[in-house]
Amino acid sequence: MMMNLFSSFDPSTGFFSLNWLSSMILLLFLPLTYWYIPNRFILLYNKILILLNNELNMLMNYKSLGSSLMFLSLFMFILLNNLLGLLPYIFTSPSHLVFTMSLALPLWLSFMLYGFINNMNHMFCHLVPSGTPNILMPFMVLIESVSN
């Protein structure tokens, strides 16, 4: 029974809610289209991926070219979920904190740990603004590491 008009958009509506399934709909049907003759949507999708891959490769060095696949897949996943939200009566999962934090927190932690393990001096230098007094430097590292 609906208590109000917006309860259909609540992610925990009822015992068996399919609202979160909307974020996986495109991921289920997108690989199937690669088996058919390429249509305009797939050609546009591939052109966007190639363009974004070229942009990412300009920014990355030769050691980190493999991580462009992770960035591209994450970007396209968020983009397609946001585009699904433009359709009427479809639940937008990126608008909820659970979706955002489940993507952002592991990525942030992995980048921070990777930076501290491989480039500790550069990470500490990056976290201290220029002109900071020596007494405040340890506190600035703590403050800036949380704010990053």
C-alpha positions as CSV (number, residue, x, y, z in Angstrom):
1,M,0.0,0.0,0.0
2,M,1.4,3.4,-1.0
3,M,1.4,5.9,1.8
4,N,2.4,8.9,-0.4
5,L,3.1,9.7,-3.9
6,F,6.9,9.5,-3.7
7,S,7.1,6.1,-1.9
8,S,7.5,4.4,-5.3
9,F,10.9,6.1,-5.6
10,D,12.1,5.0,-2.1
11,P,14.9,2.4,-2.5
12,S,13.4,0.2,0.3
13,T,9.8,0.1,-0.8
14,G,8.2,-3.2,-0.1
15,F,9.7,-6.6,0.6
16,F,10.9,-7.2,-3.0
17,S,12.0,-3.8,-4.4
18,L,13.4,-3.7,-7.9
19,N,14.4,0.0,-7.8
20,W,18.1,-0.8,-7.6
21,L,17.8,-3.0,-10.6
22,S,17.5,0.1,-12.8
23,S,21.2,0.7,-12.4
24,M,22.0,-2.7,-13.9
25,I,19.6,-2.7,-16.8
26,L,22.0,-1.1,-19.3
27,L,24.8,-3.3,-18.1
28,L,22.7,-6.4,-18.9
29,F,21.7,-5.4,-22.4
30,L,24.7,-3.5,-23.6
31,P,27.0,-6.5,-24.2
32,L,24.3,-8.3,-26.1
33,T,24.3,-5.5,-28.8
34,Y,27.9,-6.3,-29.6
35,W,26.8,-9.6,-31.1
36,Y,24.6,-7.9,-33.7
37,I,25.5,-5.7,-36.6
38,P,26.7,-2.4,-35.2
39,N,24.0,0.1,-35.0
40,R,24.2,3.9,-34.5
41,F,24.1,3.6,-30.7
42,I,27.0,1.2,-30.6
43,L,29.0,3.3,-33.1
44,L,28.4,6.4,-31.0
45,Y,29.3,4.5,-27.8
46,N,32.6,3.2,-29.3
47,K,33.4,6.7,-30.6
48,I,32.9,8.2,-27.2
49,L,35.0,5.4,-25.6
50,I,37.9,6.0,-28.1
51,L,37.7,9.8,-27.6
52,L,37.8,9.4,-23.8
53,N,40.6,6.8,-24.0
54,N,42.7,9.2,-26.1
55,E,42.1,12.0,-23.5
56,L,43.1,9.7,-20.6
57,N,46.2,8.4,-22.4
58,M,47.5,12.0,-22.9
59,L,47.3,12.5,-19.1
60,M,48.8,9.2,-18.0
61,N,52.3,7.9,-18.3
62,Y,53.2,4.6,-19.8
63,K,53.1,2.7,-16.4
64,S,49.4,3.6,-15.7
65,L,47.8,3.0,-19.1
66,G,46.0,-0.1,-17.8
67,S,44.0,2.0,-15.3
68,S,42.3,3.8,-18.1
69,L,40.0,0.8,-18.5
70,M,38.9,1.3,-14.9
71,F,38.3,5.0,-15.3
72,L,36.4,4.5,-18.6
73,S,34.1,1.8,-17.3
74,L,33.4,3.8,-14.1
75,F,32.7,6.9,-16.2
76,M,30.4,5.1,-18.6
77,F,28.6,3.3,-15.7
78,I,27.8,6.6,-14.0
79,L,27.0,8.4,-17.3
80,L,24.5,5.7,-18.3
81,N,22.9,5.6,-14.9
82,N,22.4,9.4,-15.0
83,L,21.0,9.2,-18.5
84,L,18.5,6.6,-17.3
85,G,17.4,9.0,-14.6
86,L,16.2,11.4,-17.3
87,L,13.5,8.9,-18.3
88,P,10.2,9.2,-16.3
89,Y,9.4,6.7,-13.5
90,I,12.9,5.3,-13.4
91,F,14.8,5.2,-10.1
92,T,18.0,7.2,-10.2
93,S,20.5,5.2,-8.1
94,P,23.4,7.8,-8.3
95,S,21.3,10.2,-6.3
96,H,21.6,8.1,-3.2
97,L,24.5,8.2,-0.8
98,V,24.9,4.4,-0.7
99,F,25.6,4.3,-4.4
100,T,28.0,7.2,-4.3
101,M,29.9,6.1,-1.3
102,S,30.3,2.5,-2.5
103,L,32.1,3.9,-5.6
104,A,34.0,6.8,-4.1
105,L,35.3,5.4,-0.8
106,P,37.2,2.4,-2.2
107,L,38.6,4.4,-5.0
108,W,39.8,7.2,-2.7
109,L,41.3,4.7,-0.2
110,S,43.1,2.8,-3.0
111,F,44.5,5.9,-4.5
112,M,45.7,7.3,-1.2
113,L,47.2,4.0,-0.1
114,Y,48.9,3.5,-3.5
115,G,50.3,7.1,-3.3
116,F,51.6,6.6,0.2
117,I,53.1,3.2,-0.5
118,N,54.9,4.1,-3.8
119,N,55.5,7.9,-3.5
120,M,55.5,8.7,0.2
121,N,57.7,11.8,0.0
122,H,55.8,13.3,-2.9
123,M,52.4,12.6,-1.2
124,F,53.6,14.4,2.0
125,C,55.0,17.3,0.0
126,H,51.7,17.5,-1.9
127,L,49.7,17.7,1.3
128,V,51.6,20.6,2.8
129,P,50.8,24.0,1.2
130,S,53.8,26.3,0.5
131,G,54.6,28.7,3.2
132,T,53.3,26.6,6.1
133,P,55.3,26.9,9.3
134,N,57.3,23.9,10.4
135,I,55.3,23.4,13.5
136,L,52.0,23.1,11.6
137,M,53.3,20.7,8.9
138,P,52.2,17.5,10.7
139,F,48.7,18.8,11.4
140,M,48.4,20.1,7.8
141,V,49.3,16.6,6.5
142,L,46.4,15.2,8.6
143,I,44.0,17.9,7.6
144,E,44.8,17.7,3.9
145,S,44.8,13.9,3.7
146,V,41.3,13.9,5.0
147,S,40.1,16.7,2.7
148,N,41.6,14.9,-0.4
